[in-house]
């Protein structure tokens, strides 16, 4: 964590321009995020140790020290930005003063220029309005096309769902017919088996009964 802060300070030891200040602030954000992750990793490691509380406290202290150093870089960058902004405002004020002095020397030319500027602003507004209206029409047309495509997709989806439901119904119907035929075939088989069993039992009874004989009359 401290290494990340030291690296940040070493990288931005001199902040003189707007670009350097902006780069420093970007690196400050990244350094803070890295320090936070390093502390989190350290806390995870501390949980595996016997003196976890002491280890976590040390990690927190290192994080605070690293963030202090990061804050130093941040303050330097922000101060440089404020100074440059003040300088820019001062330059603008000087330029405004020079323009005012030049305007006083050429009042008629300035008035004409203002008229031209006003007309240009009117033209710009009209052009922007025209572009906006054109874009609004285009957006409405695109929205209508998207609505049509969505309706087409929904209709196609509904058709596919109906077809799938019909196919499923036919499959279920065929399965019901097949099951009914299986039950009927099984019933016929059972009926034939029952008839064969009855015929076998009847044949067995007939074979066990001796044939009847006519008695011989006495006295013959």
C-alpha angles and dihedrals in degrees: 000000000000090000090057091051093046091049090051092051092046092049093050101034089130121042112177108140138052091248092052091049092049091048090049092052090049090051090047090059091049092046092052091050092048092048090051091052092046090052090049091051090048092051089051089053090047091057088064092055131083096238095046095155094053092045092051091048091053090049090051092049091051090049092053092049091048091049090051090057091046089051090055090058091045092052092048091050093047091047091051091050091050091049093048090047091051090049090050091050090049091051089050091051091051091049090049090051092051090047090051091052091048090048091053089055094049106032096154093049090049092051091052090047091052090051090051091048091050091050090048090052090051090050090048092051091049091048092048091048091050091050091047092051091048091049091047090054090048092049091050091049091048091048091051091049091049091049090051091049091048092050090049091050092048092049091049090048091050091049092050090048091051091049091049091049091050092049090049091050091051091049091050090047091051090048090052091050091048092049091048092051090048090053091048092049090049091050091051091049091050091048093051091047090051092051091049090050092050092048090049092051092048092050090050091052092049092051092051095053113084117232116263116251128204113243117241110239116238120245097039 
